[in-house]
Amino acid sequence: MGDGERAQALSRLAGIWRDCLVSAPAGSADLARSVLDHTSGYADVFYTTLLADPRAARFLSQEQVRERLHPGLQSWLRDLLNAGPEDVDAQISTNLHVGVVHARIGIPVDLVNRGTRLLRAGMLERLAASDAPRELAFAAASMVNSLLDLALECMTLAYADAQEHTTRADAAYRLFSLAHNLATERERQRALLLEWENNLLYAMAGGGTTPMPGALAESEFGLWLLHKGIPIIGDNQETRHVLRLMAEVDELLGPGGEGTPAMPEPGAVWQIRKRLGTMQDLLASLLGRMSELEAGADTLTRLLTRRFLPTVLRREIELAATHGHVFSLVVVDMDHFKAINDRHGHAVGDRVLQHVAGLLTHSVRSSDYVFRMGGEEFLVVLVGAGRAQALQVAEQLRKRISEQPLHLDTNERLQLSASLGVAVHDGHPDYERMLARADRAMYEAKQNGRNRVEIG
């Protein structure tokens, strides 16, 4: 929906909403509000029913419901039924925001509709049981129905717009990824897979003196395939075949001690190598079909832009829920960047950003992501990294920046530093909350003296 069409739809909606409130028969609004005495009971039924749906486990937890969502739903109902004609614009804004959040965390539309149906049923049941005259009870029920429908229409409008934007962003990210050093990435992953195979053969030839490589699924290649390769290539029959082959390889290795695979039986080696060879062929074929496409990147640093961040974080949250893969964010903000621009000029400032972008890119794994968020701020997405590993990597990034100054044309060495904030995924489905924690940690690092790492 274009901006003009959206504005017209919202204007029409606001007019209908005000007419509903202004034309309500005398006394019907007060009777409708009488159902608010039981908001806690409506919320109980609402969340008990939703939590019984297996899909809801990805979005809801008992703790979230108890501490935030249960009181939030009661507040939403009170605001909806107490609003007057002068409050319509605020109500539309609130429900549009709810729809955007639902889209961002991927709540199925049918769950939202089911919840609304439960709320409606509970409130209409109360009105039917009231002692009010039948005509007045009917008018109050009609008002409750209309207000719920109008709120749901707002949410649906925002949800549809957000989903359309998400679809375009996902497609744009895929095109960008295909055009972004695809040939180099293909060779890098081929080499990583070959390196894993060689390490396995060396371990077997060493008779126990050379350590076994870790599971293929947890190797750098395995992490790249799951977190980056499939979003680039697409989730199709061939990529699922590669995942099955990888799982079969790890199964042939068998469990060893302390998370290290056991030495495979001699007879299993040829089966492992056969599967690895098939994986190489499939990936070469898949990536070979992809043509070099024009796509936008940050023109200065050639990093991903924040435009693609929702696509990446939605997938990481989905993988965390389905595979148990924790991930972390590191916000990197250059210290005293304005002073650098003021003293040396914007051309040197641009070189600083390019220099830091290169340091970050070469300091993380191929399965990780590096974004330029704007200005002098960068974001690193560390896949499969919990608190300890994220803090370790963040400290390494901080040291790398502070220990590798930029050499200027005047033979001057420009000393750099950065403040870093870390956030670890805590299971919440809304990535904006995680970004906010990382941002707060970064600002805390600034306040505590800069050139340091804090965790939020």
C-alpha beads as a LAMMPS data file, in Angstrom:
LAMMPS data file: protein, C-alpha beads

456 atoms
455 bonds

1 atom types
1 bond types

-500.0 500.0 xlo xhi
-500.0 500.0 ylo yhi
-500.0 500.0 zlo zhi

Masses

1 110.0

Atoms # bond

1 1 1 0.000 0.000 0.000
2 1 1 1.362 3.390 -0.984
3 1 1 1.578 6.333 1.406
4 1 1 -1.439 8.018 -0.206
5 1 1 -3.591 4.914 -0.027
6 1 1 -2.553 4.323 3.578
7 1 1 -3.436 7.891 4.560
8 1 1 -6.861 7.551 2.913
9 1 1 -7.505 4.239 4.675
10 1 1 -6.561 5.690 8.064
11 1 1 -8.675 8.802 7.478
12 1 1 -11.673 6.648 6.589
13 1 1 -11.066 4.486 9.651
14 1 1 -10.859 7.517 11.944
15 1 1 -14.152 8.847 10.566
16 1 1 -15.940 5.548 11.160
17 1 1 -14.467 5.313 14.671
18 1 1 -15.642 8.817 15.631
19 1 1 -19.110 8.174 14.170
20 1 1 -19.341 4.999 16.240
21 1 1 -18.634 6.926 19.433
22 1 1 -20.745 9.998 18.649
23 1 1 -23.811 8.100 17.418
24 1 1 -23.941 5.609 20.294
25 1 1 -27.334 5.733 22.081
26 1 1 -27.368 7.435 25.450
27 1 1 -26.191 5.124 28.198
28 1 1 -24.778 2.474 25.846
29 1 1 -21.163 3.643 26.287
30 1 1 -21.450 3.498 30.075
31 1 1 -22.965 0.029 29.893
32 1 1 -20.195 -1.102 27.528
33 1 1 -17.609 0.160 30.001
34 1 1 -19.205 -1.851 32.790
35 1 1 -17.564 -4.985 31.370
36 1 1 -14.186 -3.495 32.366
37 1 1 -14.790 -4.699 35.920
38 1 1 -13.738 -8.141 34.694
39 1 1 -10.662 -7.363 32.555
40 1 1 -8.451 -9.681 34.618
41 1 1 -10.746 -12.620 33.855
42 1 1 -10.756 -11.836 30.114
43 1 1 -6.960 -11.721 30.134
44 1 1 -6.806 -15.052 32.000
45 1 1 -8.927 -16.792 29.357
46 1 1 -7.106 -15.023 26.521
47 1 1 -3.600 -16.108 27.524
48 1 1 -4.559 -19.561 28.837
49 1 1 -6.022 -20.383 25.439
50 1 1 -3.126 -18.895 23.483
51 1 1 -0.467 -20.614 25.582
52 1 1 -2.163 -23.932 24.816
53 1 1 -1.298 -23.466 21.130
54 1 1 2.171 -24.998 20.449
55 1 1 3.042 -22.147 18.085
56 1 1 2.580 -19.602 20.844
57 1 1 5.552 -21.009 22.767
58 1 1 7.820 -19.147 20.356
59 1 1 6.272 -15.784 21.249
60 1 1 4.930 -16.178 24.767
61 1 1 6.199 -17.446 28.093
62 1 1 4.470 -17.693 31.453
63 1 1 6.823 -15.052 32.841
64 1 1 6.147 -12.590 29.999
65 1 1 2.396 -13.079 30.384
66 1 1 2.454 -12.648 34.149
67 1 1 4.752 -9.628 34.333
68 1 1 3.935 -7.633 31.216
69 1 1 1.333 -8.970 28.800
70 1 1 -1.509 -9.756 31.215
71 1 1 -1.591 -6.224 32.712
72 1 1 -0.889 -4.777 29.263
73 1 1 -3.981 -6.421 27.763
74 1 1 -6.150 -5.088 30.593
75 1 1 -4.779 -1.594 30.032
76 1 1 -5.436 -1.895 26.283
77 1 1 -9.077 -2.862 26.899
78 1 1 -9.611 0.016 29.343
79 1 1 -8.116 2.537 26.909
80 1 1 -10.201 1.166 24.027
81 1 1 -13.556 1.357 25.806
82 1 1 -12.873 4.608 27.673
83 1 1 -11.703 6.535 24.600
84 1 1 -13.810 9.423 23.374
85 1 1 -13.975 11.000 19.902
86 1 1 -10.992 13.215 20.780
87 1 1 -8.908 10.094 21.530
88 1 1 -9.458 8.348 18.186
89 1 1 -6.138 9.407 16.629
90 1 1 -4.230 8.148 19.681
91 1 1 -6.142 4.851 19.565
92 1 1 -5.302 4.404 15.888
93 1 1 -1.633 5.117 16.582
94 1 1 -1.572 2.606 19.456
95 1 1 -3.183 -0.195 17.471
96 1 1 -1.006 0.447 14.428
97 1 1 2.007 0.040 16.706
98 1 1 0.600 -3.232 18.054
99 1 1 0.220 -4.513 14.493
100 1 1 3.821 -3.577 13.656
101 1 1 5.115 -5.424 16.732
102 1 1 3.027 -8.496 15.855
103 1 1 4.508 -8.488 12.362
104 1 1 8.043 -7.949 13.632
105 1 1 7.969 -10.991 15.887
106 1 1 5.904 -13.037 13.433
107 1 1 2.754 -13.773 15.453
108 1 1 0.328 -15.758 13.238
109 1 1 -2.727 -13.699 12.301
110 1 1 -5.093 -16.494 13.308
111 1 1 -3.770 -16.354 16.897
112 1 1 -4.544 -12.640 17.081
113 1 1 -8.021 -13.230 15.631
114 1 1 -8.629 -16.083 18.070
115 1 1 -7.655 -13.877 20.994
116 1 1 -9.980 -11.117 19.807
117 1 1 -12.817 -13.628 19.484
118 1 1 -12.260 -14.759 23.084
119 1 1 -12.289 -11.179 24.361
120 1 1 -15.444 -10.442 22.403
121 1 1 -17.220 -13.527 23.715
122 1 1 -16.346 -12.736 27.319
123 1 1 -17.539 -9.136 27.141
124 1 1 -20.747 -9.927 25.249
125 1 1 -21.560 -12.635 27.756
126 1 1 -21.312 -10.048 30.553
127 1 1 -23.584 -7.645 28.681
128 1 1 -26.145 -10.378 27.997
129 1 1 -26.244 -11.193 31.718
130 1 1 -26.756 -7.551 32.759
131 1 1 -30.079 -6.187 34.063
132 1 1 -30.084 -3.418 31.443
133 1 1 -33.030 -3.078 29.041
134 1 1 -32.659 -5.267 25.988
135 1 1 -32.328 -2.368 23.539
136 1 1 -29.612 -0.743 25.619
137 1 1 -27.714 -4.023 26.051
138 1 1 -27.924 -4.567 22.291
139 1 1 -26.532 -1.068 21.622
140 1 1 -23.688 -1.617 24.115
141 1 1 -22.863 -4.990 22.518
142 1 1 -22.864 -3.354 19.079
143 1 1 -20.453 -0.690 20.367
144 1 1 -18.105 -3.308 21.864
145 1 1 -18.147 -5.249 18.593
146 1 1 -17.423 -2.148 16.537
147 1 1 -14.547 -0.967 18.736
148 1 1 -12.883 -4.397 18.701
149 1 1 -13.307 -4.611 14.927
150 1 1 -11.859 -1.123 14.403
151 1 1 -8.858 -1.878 16.606
152 1 1 -8.294 -5.167 14.787
153 1 1 -8.587 -3.398 11.420
154 1 1 -5.824 -0.991 12.505
155 1 1 -3.588 -3.876 13.576
156 1 1 -4.250 -5.769 10.335
157 1 1 -3.473 -2.721 8.205
158 1 1 -0.133 -2.205 9.973
159 1 1 0.592 -5.947 9.936
160 1 1 0.005 -6.195 6.181
161 1 1 2.181 -3.143 5.469
162 1 1 4.975 -4.483 7.669
163 1 1 4.787 -7.927 6.055
164 1 1 4.953 -6.385 2.590
165 1 1 7.995 -4.360 3.645
166 1 1 9.564 -7.483 5.142
167 1 1 9.049 -9.443 1.935
168 1 1 10.708 -6.702 -0.107
169 1 1 13.593 -6.441 2.366
170 1 1 14.119 -10.211 2.364
171 1 1 14.247 -10.266 -1.426
172 1 1 16.592 -7.279 -1.502
173 1 1 18.886 -8.907 1.052
174 1 1 19.062 -12.066 -1.017
175 1 1 19.911 -10.101 -4.161
176 1 1 22.522 -8.122 -2.255
177 1 1 24.084 -11.295 -0.865
178 1 1 24.225 -12.897 -4.290
179 1 1 26.074 -9.945 -5.747
180 1 1 28.331 -9.408 -2.754
181 1 1 31.556 -11.311 -3.430
182 1 1 29.734 -14.531 -4.279
183 1 1 32.690 -16.087 -6.069
184 1 1 34.989 -15.382 -3.119
185 1 1 32.457 -16.782 -0.656
186 1 1 31.998 -19.925 -2.720
187 1 1 35.732 -20.646 -2.722
188 1 1 36.031 -19.857 0.976
189 1 1 33.313 -22.310 1.936
190 1 1 34.686 -24.990 -0.384
191 1 1 38.061 -24.579 1.324
192 1 1 36.493 -24.764 4.805
193 1 1 34.679 -27.976 3.962
194 1 1 37.872 -29.456 2.493
195 1 1 39.834 -28.348 5.575
196 1 1 37.365 -30.158 7.855
197 1 1 37.733 -33.327 5.780
198 1 1 41.544 -33.098 5.857
199 1 1 41.518 -32.600 9.639
200 1 1 39.441 -35.743 9.979
201 1 1 41.867 -37.739 7.823
202 1 1 44.879 -36.380 9.739
203 1 1 43.264 -37.365 13.039
204 1 1 42.657 -40.885 11.793
205 1 1 46.160 -41.214 10.390
206 1 1 47.605 -39.960 13.689
207 1 1 46.057 -42.826 15.609
208 1 1 44.775 -40.586 18.399
209 1 1 47.765 -38.214 18.575
210 1 1 45.969 -35.584 16.439
211 1 1 42.678 -34.224 17.836
212 1 1 39.444 -34.928 16.000
213 1 1 37.663 -31.960 14.388
214 1 1 34.393 -30.917 15.962
215 1 1 31.007 -31.843 14.529
216 1 1 30.566 -30.681 10.933
217 1 1 27.310 -28.897 11.836
218 1 1 29.206 -26.813 14.425
219 1 1 32.184 -26.076 12.167
220 1 1 32.606 -22.703 10.505
221 1 1 31.232 -24.204 7.300
222 1 1 28.215 -25.683 9.101
223 1 1 27.408 -22.393 10.813
224 1 1 27.778 -20.498 7.519
225 1 1 25.414 -22.892 5.745
226 1 1 22.671 -22.624 8.349
227 1 1 22.914 -18.918 9.140
228 1 1 24.006 -17.429 5.810
229 1 1 24.059 -20.003 3.026
230 1 1 20.396 -20.979 3.123
231 1 1 19.109 -17.377 3.325
232 1 1 21.249 -16.591 0.250
233 1 1 20.577 -19.714 -1.796
234 1 1 17.048 -20.355 -0.581
235 1 1 15.350 -23.048 1.474
236 1 1 14.741 -25.655 -1.210
237 1 1 15.041 -29.384 -1.817
238 1 1 18.752 -29.193 -2.597
239 1 1 19.742 -27.150 0.458
240 1 1 17.689 -29.492 2.643
241 1 1 19.601 -32.374 1.034
242 1 1 22.886 -30.719 2.036
243 1 1 21.634 -30.378 5.618
244 1 1 20.633 -34.049 5.694
245 1 1 24.054 -35.081 4.393
246 1 1 25.737 -32.958 7.071
247 1 1 23.621 -34.600 9.781
248 1 1 24.498 -38.050 8.402
249 1 1 28.220 -37.223 8.504
250 1 1 27.980 -36.225 12.170
251 1 1 25.958 -39.353 12.913
252 1 1 28.627 -41.537 11.288
253 1 1 31.229 -39.930 13.538
254 1 1 29.249 -40.721 16.658
255 1 1 29.517 -39.017 20.067
256 1 1 32.872 -38.780 21.788
257 1 1 34.005 -37.257 25.045
258 1 1 33.558 -33.609 26.021
259 1 1 31.578 -32.737 22.909
260 1 1 34.241 -34.022 20.485
261 1 1 33.120 -36.629 17.925
262 1 1 34.487 -40.134 18.266
263 1 1 36.963 -41.619 15.801
264 1 1 34.855 -43.206 13.032
265 1 1 35.081 -46.848 12.171
266 1 1 37.368 -47.474 9.171
267 1 1 34.406 -48.675 7.142
268 1 1 32.549 -45.420 7.741
269 1 1 35.279 -43.205 6.295
270 1 1 34.395 -43.825 2.676
271 1 1 30.707 -43.102 3.489
272 1 1 31.706 -39.812 5.110
273 1 1 33.915 -38.807 2.197
274 1 1 31.197 -39.758 -0.285
275 1 1 28.722 -37.493 1.490
276 1 1 31.223 -34.649 1.678
277 1 1 31.851 -34.971 -2.034
278 1 1 28.125 -34.832 -2.752
279 1 1 27.844 -31.743 -0.574
280 1 1 30.648 -30.051 -2.510
281 1 1 28.950 -30.854 -5.819
282 1 1 25.532 -29.641 -4.663
283 1 1 26.869 -26.354 -3.298
284 1 1 28.983 -25.726 -6.394
285 1 1 25.914 -26.303 -8.547
286 1 1 23.644 -24.120 -6.426
287 1 1 26.054 -21.209 -6.168
288 1 1 27.142 -21.596 -9.764
289 1 1 23.601 -20.930 -10.969
290 1 1 23.477 -17.582 -9.241
291 1 1 24.324 -14.724 -11.548
292 1 1 26.159 -11.632 -10.370
293 1 1 23.392 -9.128 -9.642
294 1 1 23.501 -5.427 -8.998
295 1 1 22.490 -4.597 -5.469
296 1 1 23.066 -1.773 -3.046
297 1 1 25.462 -1.825 -0.153
298 1 1 26.899 0.832 2.083
299 1 1 28.852 2.664 -0.588
300 1 1 31.699 3.626 1.735
301 1 1 32.412 0.397 3.636
302 1 1 30.704 -2.240 1.432
303 1 1 29.105 -3.655 4.579
304 1 1 25.477 -4.644 4.999
305 1 1 23.231 -1.695 5.779
306 1 1 20.624 -1.613 8.536
307 1 1 17.992 -2.104 5.837
308 1 1 18.811 -5.821 5.953
309 1 1 19.060 -6.117 9.731
310 1 1 15.447 -7.248 10.330
311 1 1 15.891 -10.055 7.789
312 1 1 18.998 -11.357 9.545
313 1 1 17.705 -11.005 13.102
314 1 1 14.350 -12.610 12.348
315 1 1 16.170 -15.667 11.020
316 1 1 18.521 -15.821 14.009
317 1 1 15.564 -15.656 16.404
318 1 1 13.838 -18.414 14.435
319 1 1 16.982 -20.582 14.557
320 1 1 17.304 -19.920 18.279
321 1 1 13.745 -21.171 18.767
322 1 1 13.983 -24.194 16.458
323 1 1 17.629 -25.284 16.855
324 1 1 18.550 -23.835 20.230
325 1 1 21.305 -21.685 18.676
326 1 1 22.078 -18.732 20.913
327 1 1 23.390 -15.567 19.266
328 1 1 24.701 -12.191 20.401
329 1 1 24.936 -8.611 19.176
330 1 1 27.897 -6.277 19.530
331 1 1 27.375 -2.560 18.915
332 1 1 30.657 -0.832 18.018
333 1 1 30.708 2.970 18.187
334 1 1 33.878 4.899 17.392
335 1 1 35.134 7.215 20.127
336 1 1 35.687 10.930 19.425
337 1 1 34.768 10.512 15.760
338 1 1 33.475 14.074 15.445
339 1 1 36.807 15.370 16.690
340 1 1 38.576 13.315 14.009
341 1 1 36.365 14.846 11.316
342 1 1 36.850 18.361 12.712
343 1 1 40.627 18.055 12.944
344 1 1 41.504 15.993 9.863
345 1 1 38.522 16.498 7.574
346 1 1 35.776 14.209 6.339
347 1 1 38.042 12.405 3.869
348 1 1 40.114 11.068 6.777
349 1 1 36.886 10.305 8.646
350 1 1 35.777 8.166 5.711
351 1 1 39.108 6.343 5.738
352 1 1 38.657 5.643 9.449
353 1 1 35.287 4.030 8.768
354 1 1 36.743 1.943 5.933
355 1 1 39.674 0.927 8.117
356 1 1 37.424 -0.152 11.010
357 1 1 35.032 -1.947 8.653
358 1 1 37.968 -3.998 7.368
359 1 1 39.189 -4.783 10.894
360 1 1 35.738 -5.962 11.948
361 1 1 35.161 -8.052 8.837
362 1 1 38.499 -9.842 9.146
363 1 1 38.123 -10.399 12.891
364 1 1 34.908 -12.452 12.815
365 1 1 33.892 -15.741 11.216
366 1 1 32.329 -16.055 7.793
367 1 1 29.078 -17.117 9.483
368 1 1 28.858 -13.816 11.395
369 1 1 27.445 -10.538 10.085
370 1 1 28.880 -7.022 10.114
371 1 1 26.599 -4.016 9.510
372 1 1 27.220 -0.328 9.241
373 1 1 24.314 1.162 11.171
374 1 1 25.015 4.737 10.155
375 1 1 27.546 7.407 11.067
376 1 1 30.364 5.863 13.101
377 1 1 28.293 2.965 14.480
378 1 1 28.657 -0.671 13.455
379 1 1 26.857 -3.832 14.526
380 1 1 28.237 -7.379 14.621
381 1 1 25.894 -10.375 14.796
382 1 1 27.736 -13.330 16.364
383 1 1 25.914 -16.543 15.502
384 1 1 26.133 -19.471 17.891
385 1 1 27.809 -17.263 20.507
386 1 1 26.703 -17.038 24.128
387 1 1 27.729 -14.566 26.820
388 1 1 31.302 -15.747 27.390
389 1 1 32.186 -16.027 23.701
390 1 1 30.491 -12.723 22.830
391 1 1 32.424 -10.865 25.516
392 1 1 35.656 -12.487 24.366
393 1 1 35.070 -11.525 20.728
394 1 1 34.020 -7.991 21.685
395 1 1 37.208 -7.521 23.700
396 1 1 39.248 -8.809 20.745
397 1 1 37.504 -6.315 18.458
398 1 1 38.174 -3.479 20.898
399 1 1 41.864 -4.371 21.117
400 1 1 42.165 -4.774 17.351
401 1 1 40.797 -1.269 16.803
402 1 1 42.964 0.337 19.490
403 1 1 46.146 -1.519 18.480
404 1 1 45.954 -0.875 14.722
405 1 1 46.009 2.896 14.103
406 1 1 45.258 4.396 10.730
407 1 1 48.351 5.565 8.820
408 1 1 47.706 8.952 7.254
409 1 1 49.354 10.387 4.144
410 1 1 51.274 12.777 6.398
411 1 1 53.041 9.767 7.990
412 1 1 50.994 10.440 11.118
413 1 1 49.486 7.486 12.960
414 1 1 45.891 8.200 13.953
415 1 1 45.124 6.356 17.179
416 1 1 41.583 4.974 17.323
417 1 1 39.332 3.487 19.956
418 1 1 35.743 2.317 20.216
419 1 1 33.097 1.676 22.856
420 1 1 31.303 -1.647 22.549
421 1 1 27.992 -2.908 23.922
422 1 1 27.041 -6.594 23.997
423 1 1 23.594 -8.192 24.231
424 1 1 22.873 -11.946 24.271
425 1 1 19.561 -13.284 22.941
426 1 1 17.336 -14.028 25.932
427 1 1 14.527 -15.800 24.101
428 1 1 12.354 -12.727 23.518
429 1 1 10.954 -12.750 19.956
430 1 1 11.220 -8.971 19.400
431 1 1 14.709 -8.125 18.121
432 1 1 14.205 -4.417 18.850
433 1 1 14.460 -5.155 22.587
434 1 1 17.789 -6.900 22.047
435 1 1 19.104 -4.005 19.963
436 1 1 18.050 -1.592 22.694
437 1 1 19.988 -3.588 25.311
438 1 1 23.121 -3.569 23.154
439 1 1 22.746 0.181 22.584
440 1 1 22.343 0.867 26.291
441 1 1 25.451 -1.202 27.030
442 1 1 27.410 0.775 24.429
443 1 1 26.346 4.094 25.988
444 1 1 27.328 2.718 29.376
445 1 1 30.792 1.993 27.945
446 1 1 30.945 5.627 26.770
447 1 1 29.961 6.912 30.186
448 1 1 32.488 4.669 31.939
449 1 1 35.452 6.123 30.077
450 1 1 35.239 4.820 26.474
451 1 1 37.497 2.200 24.840
452 1 1 35.809 -0.565 26.803
453 1 1 33.177 -3.324 26.562
454 1 1 29.935 -3.480 28.563
455 1 1 27.114 -6.022 28.444
456 1 1 23.408 -5.325 28.697

Bonds

1 1 1 2
2 1 2 3
3 1 3 4
4 1 4 5
5 1 5 6
6 1 6 7
7 1 7 8
8 1 8 9
9 1 9 10
10 1 10 11
11 1 11 12
12 1 12 13
13 1 13 14
14 1 14 15
15 1 15 16
16 1 16 17
17 1 17 18
18 1 18 19
19 1 19 20
20 1 20 21
21 1 21 22
22 1 22 23
23 1 23 24
24 1 24 25
25 1 25 26
26 1 26 27
27 1 27 28
28 1 28 29
29 1 29 30
30 1 30 31
31 1 31 32
32 1 32 33
33 1 33 34
34 1 34 35
35 1 35 36
36 1 36 37
37 1 37 38
38 1 38 39
39 1 39 40
40 1 40 41
41 1 41 42
42 1 42 43
43 1 43 44
44 1 44 45
45 1 45 46
46 1 46 47
47 1 47 48
48 1 48 49
49 1 49 50
50 1 50 51
51 1 51 52
52 1 52 53
53 1 53 54
54 1 54 55
55 1 55 56
56 1 56 57
57 1 57 58
58 1 58 59
59 1 59 60
60 1 60 61
61 1 61 62
62 1 62 63
63 1 63 64
64 1 64 65
65 1 65 66
66 1 66 67
67 1 67 68
68 1 68 69
69 1 69 70
70 1 70 71
71 1 71 72
72 1 72 73
73 1 73 74
74 1 74 75
75 1 75 76
76 1 76 77
77 1 77 78
78 1 78 79
79 1 79 80
80 1 80 81
81 1 81 82
82 1 82 83
83 1 83 84
84 1 84 85
85 1 85 86
86 1 86 87
87 1 87 88
88 1 88 89
89 1 89 90
90 1 90 91
91 1 91 92
92 1 92 93
93 1 93 94
94 1 94 95
95 1 95 96
96 1 96 97
97 1 97 98
98 1 98 99
99 1 99 100
100 1 100 101
101 1 101 102
102 1 102 103
103 1 103 104
104 1 104 105
105 1 105 106
106 1 106 107
107 1 107 108
108 1 108 109
109 1 109 110
110 1 110 111
111 1 111 112
112 1 112 113
113 1 113 114
114 1 114 115
115 1 115 116
116 1 116 117
117 1 117 118
118 1 118 119
119 1 119 120
120 1 120 121
121 1 121 122
122 1 122 123
123 1 123 124
124 1 124 125
125 1 125 126
126 1 126 127
127 1 127 128
128 1 128 129
129 1 129 130
130 1 130 131
131 1 131 132
132 1 132 133
133 1 133 134
134 1 134 135
135 1 135 136
136 1 136 137
137 1 137 138
138 1 138 139
139 1 139 140
140 1 140 141
141 1 141 142
142 1 142 143
143 1 143 144
144 1 144 145
145 1 145 146
146 1 146 147
147 1 147 148
148 1 148 149
149 1 149 150
150 1 150 151
151 1 151 152
152 1 152 153
153 1 153 154
154 1 154 155
155 1 155 156
156 1 156 157
157 1 157 158
158 1 158 159
159 1 159 160
160 1 160 161
161 1 161 162
162 1 162 163
163 1 163 164
164 1 164 165
165 1 165 166
166 1 166 167
167 1 167 168
168 1 168 169
169 1 169 170
170 1 170 171
171 1 171 172
172 1 172 173
173 1 173 174
174 1 174 175
175 1 175 176
176 1 176 177
177 1 177 178
178 1 178 179
179 1 179 180
180 1 180 181
181 1 181 182
182 1 182 183
183 1 183 184
184 1 184 185
185 1 185 186
186 1 186 187
187 1 187 188
188 1 188 189
189 1 189 190
190 1 190 191
191 1 191 192
192 1 192 193
193 1 193 194
194 1 194 195
195 1 195 196
196 1 196 197
197 1 197 198
198 1 198 199
199 1 199 200
200 1 200 201
201 1 201 202
202 1 202 203
203 1 203 204
204 1 204 205
205 1 205 206
206 1 206 207
207 1 207 208
208 1 208 209
209 1 209 210
210 1 210 211
211 1 211 212
212 1 212 213
213 1 213 214
214 1 214 215
215 1 215 216
216 1 216 217
217 1 217 218
218 1 218 219
219 1 219 220
220 1 220 221
221 1 221 222
222 1 222 223
223 1 223 224
224 1 224 225
225 1 225 226
226 1 226 227
227 1 227 228
228 1 228 229
229 1 229 230
230 1 230 231
231 1 231 232
232 1 232 233
233 1 233 234
234 1 234 235
235 1 235 236
236 1 236 237
237 1 237 238
238 1 238 239
239 1 239 240
240 1 240 241
241 1 241 242
242 1 242 243
243 1 243 244
244 1 244 245
245 1 245 246
246 1 246 247
247 1 247 248
248 1 248 249
249 1 249 250
250 1 250 251
251 1 251 252
252 1 252 253
253 1 253 254
254 1 254 255
255 1 255 256
256 1 256 257
257 1 257 258
258 1 258 259
259 1 259 260
260 1 260 261
261 1 261 262
262 1 262 263
263 1 263 264
264 1 264 265
265 1 265 266
266 1 266 267
267 1 267 268
268 1 268 269
269 1 269 270
270 1 270 271
271 1 271 272
272 1 272 273
273 1 273 274
274 1 274 275
275 1 275 276
276 1 276 277
277 1 277 278
278 1 278 279
279 1 279 280
280 1 280 281
281 1 281 282
282 1 282 283
283 1 283 284
284 1 284 285
285 1 285 286
286 1 286 287
287 1 287 288
288 1 288 289
289 1 289 290
290 1 290 291
291 1 291 292
292 1 292 293
293 1 293 294
294 1 294 295
295 1 295 296
296 1 296 297
297 1 297 298
298 1 298 299
299 1 299 300
300 1 300 301
301 1 301 302
302 1 302 303
303 1 303 304
304 1 304 305
305 1 305 306
306 1 306 307
307 1 307 308
308 1 308 309
309 1 309 310
310 1 310 311
311 1 311 312
312 1 312 313
313 1 313 314
314 1 314 315
315 1 315 316
316 1 316 317
317 1 317 318
318 1 318 319
319 1 319 320
320 1 320 321
321 1 321 322
322 1 322 323
323 1 323 324
324 1 324 325
325 1 325 326
326 1 326 327
327 1 327 328
328 1 328 329
329 1 329 330
330 1 330 331
331 1 331 332
332 1 332 333
333 1 333 334
334 1 334 335
335 1 335 336
336 1 336 337
337 1 337 338
338 1 338 339
339 1 339 340
340 1 340 341
341 1 341 342
342 1 342 343
343 1 343 344
344 1 344 345
345 1 345 346
346 1 346 347
347 1 347 348
348 1 348 349
349 1 349 350
350 1 350 351
351 1 351 352
352 1 352 353
353 1 353 354
354 1 354 355
355 1 355 356
356 1 356 357
357 1 357 358
358 1 358 359
359 1 359 360
360 1 360 361
361 1 361 362
362 1 362 363
363 1 363 364
364 1 364 365
365 1 365 366
366 1 366 367
367 1 367 368
368 1 368 369
369 1 369 370
370 1 370 371
371 1 371 372
372 1 372 373
373 1 373 374
374 1 374 375
375 1 375 376
376 1 376 377
377 1 377 378
378 1 378 379
379 1 379 380
380 1 380 381
381 1 381 382
382 1 382 383
383 1 383 384
384 1 384 385
385 1 385 386
386 1 386 387
387 1 387 388
388 1 388 389
389 1 389 390
390 1 390 391
391 1 391 392
392 1 392 393
393 1 393 394
394 1 394 395
395 1 395 396
396 1 396 397
397 1 397 398
398 1 398 399
399 1 399 400
400 1 400 401
401 1 401 402
402 1 402 403
403 1 403 404
404 1 404 405
405 1 405 406
406 1 406 407
407 1 407 408
408 1 408 409
409 1 409 410
410 1 410 411
411 1 411 412
412 1 412 413
413 1 413 414
414 1 414 415
415 1 415 416
416 1 416 417
417 1 417 418
418 1 418 419
419 1 419 420
420 1 420 421
421 1 421 422
422 1 422 423
423 1 423 424
424 1 424 425
425 1 425 426
426 1 426 427
427 1 427 428
428 1 428 429
429 1 429 430
430 1 430 431
431 1 431 432
432 1 432 433
433 1 433 434
434 1 434 435
435 1 435 436
436 1 436 437
437 1 437 438
438 1 438 439
439 1 439 440
440 1 440 441
441 1 441 442
442 1 442 443
443 1 443 444
444 1 444 445
445 1 445 446
446 1 446 447
447 1 447 448
448 1 448 449
449 1 449 450
450 1 450 451
451 1 451 452
452 1 452 453
453 1 453 454
454 1 454 455
455 1 455 456
